[in-house]
Amino acid sequence: MIRVAIADDQAMVRAGFRMIVESQPDLQVAGEASDGREAVELVRRERPDVVLMDVRMPRLDGIAATREVAGMTRVVILTTFEMDEYVFDALAAGASAFLLKAAPPEDLVRAIRVVAGGDALLAPSVTRRLIEEFAKRPEPSNKKPKELDTLTERELEVLKEIAGGLTNSEIGAKLHVSETTVKTHVAHLLDKLELRDRVQAVILAYEAGLVG
């Protein structure tokens, strides 16, 4: 059973998400929070597997709340606008997925299951947004973590493609290997770099100057 906490300052929105979660046999609502501070307290108390986190909330916004709980649970960021100015900050804070509130219920359910399973969910448009954000920032620090030296040549290649916004199947086609092989490479490089998911991999690749 995947336990899901819901954090949003609008009661009707929370009720809608609750209905979607409770409609699935493998999902369960672990509690609700109406602001970021309540969300942090809820996570500490209930230790849910996943939190549905609104970005704009009183007392403590969703980004600050994500920063506090990312080590304890997986966070799905929910927002009204795809090009939300906070997308990058939310993902950098530790969110594992980013979803529009207007997305179909099945997309929300899929996002919950994907992040609960230890992966990240990034729509191509969001990956592009991340890349655009990095392009606007000052030159990367080029501080390559020593863990990068532990990667094989192929793992480094896969990391660069992830940072370029490619899906596993696209990477497989480009490198002429199966999608399963790509998944294995991704799992190994995340393990070696001690990263939670491919969101963190994208961020590290840019900060290390692997992608220009």
N, C-alpha and C positions, 0 to 999 in steps of 0.2 A: 504493500500500500504506500503510495506517495502522498506525503502530508504537505499541504499547501497553505501558506499564510497569504492574506490579501491586505495590501496597504494602499488606501486611496481615501482622499478627503470627502468624496461624494458617496453618500449612502446608497444611492441608486446604482452607481457603478459597481460598488462592492457586492450588492445583491445580485447583479447580473453575472459577475464573475463567480460568485458562490454557486449559482444555478448551473453554470457550465461545468465547474469542477465536480459538483455533486452528481452530475448526470453520468459520470464515468465510474465504472466499477472499481478501477484501480487508483482513484484519486479521492482524497479526503481533505476537508477544510480544517486547518489547525487553529484558525482564529483570524480575527480582523483587526485592523488598526486604521485610525482616521487621520493620523499624521506620522511624520518620520520618527519622532521620539517614541510614540506608541509601538511603531514597527520594530524598532531596536529592542524594546522591552519584550515584545511578543516573541521575537526570535530567540532571545536569551532564555525565556521561560519555556517555550514549547519546542525549540530546536526543530523547526519544520525542514523538510527536504528542499523546498522551493518557496521563494517569496515573489509574489506579483507586486511590483513596486511602481507606484506612480512617481513621476518626476517632481511635479510641483505640489508640495504639501506644506501646511503650516508647521510652525515650531522647528522642524528640521526637514529640509527638502530630501527628495528621494536619493540624490547623489550622495549627500553626507551620510544618510542612513545606510546606503549600500556600502560605503566605505567602512562603516562600523560592523556590518554583519557578514561581509563577503567571506570572512574566514570561517564562519559558522554554518552557512547555508548557500544555496545557489540563488541568484537573483535574475528575474525576468523583468526588465524595464518596460513599462507601458507608457505610451505618450500619445497625444492627439495628433501630432504632426510628424511626418516622416523625417523632415529636415530639421528636426528639433535641434536648437543650438547646443543642447546639453548631451547630445548623443555621445560624443567623444569622451566627455568628462565622466559620464555614467559608466561607459565601458572600461575606461581607465581605472575607475573606482572599484571595479571587480565584478560588474554585471556579466552574466553569461549569455544573455539573449536580449534582443531589443524588438519590441512588437508594437504595432499601432493598435490603439483601443478599438478601432473600426475593423480590425482583422476578423475574419470568420472564426466562429467558436472552435472549429477543428484545428485552426492554426495555433490557437492558444493552448489547446490540449496537447498538440504535438510539441510545442515549445517546452511545456512543463515536463513532458516525458524525456525529451532530448537532454535538457539540462540536468534533470534528476539522474540521468544515466551517465553523467560526467562529461558531456560534450557541450559545445556552444552552438548557438543558432544565430547566424548573421545573414540577413537578406543581402543579396549582392549590392543593393542600393546603399545599405548601411556600411558595408565594407568600403565602397567607393567614398562614402562620406568620411570615414576614418582616414582614408588615403588623402583626401582633399585637406583635411585638418592638418595632417602631418606636413603637407606641401606648403601650408601657410606659416608653419612654425619656423623658428630659426634653424640653422643647419643642425642636423643630428649630432649628438655628442660624440658619436663614433667610439663610445666606450664599449668595446665588445666584452661581454661577460666571459670569464675564463671557461664557463661551461660550453660555450660555442665550439671550443677546440675539441670537445668530445664527440661532436657530430661527425658522421661519415659525410663524404662528398654528396651522396644522394640525399641524405637527410637535410643538409644545408640547402640543396637545390629545392627540396619540397618546402622548406621554411620560406624561402624567397617567393615561391609561387603562392603560398598561403597569404603572404603579405601583399601579393598582387591582387588578391581578391578572388582567386580561383577556387572552385569547389574540388572535392576529392576526385570526382569523375573527370573534370577538366584537366586536373593535374596529371591523372593517369593517361589521358589521351595525349597530352603534350610530351610526357616522358616515356610514352609507349610501354606502360606497365598497367596492371589491373588496378581497379579501384581498391580491392582488398589489400594489395601491396602498398598502395598509398596510405591507407588507414593504418597499416602496421608502421610505416615510416613516421606518420604523424604521432602515433602513440609513443614510439621510441624517443622522438625528439622532445616531446612534451615532458616525458619522464626525465630525460637527461638534463633538460633546462629547468626542471622543477617548476613547470608552468601548469596552471589549472586547466587551460583550454586554448583554443586557437585564437581567441580574442587577445589573450596575453601574448601569444606568439606573434601576432601582427604588430602589437605595440613594441615588443622587444626588437623585432627585425628592423623597425624604423629607427628606434632609439640607438641601435647599434650601427646604423648606417648601411645595412645590408641592401636596402632598396632605395633607389634614388629617383 
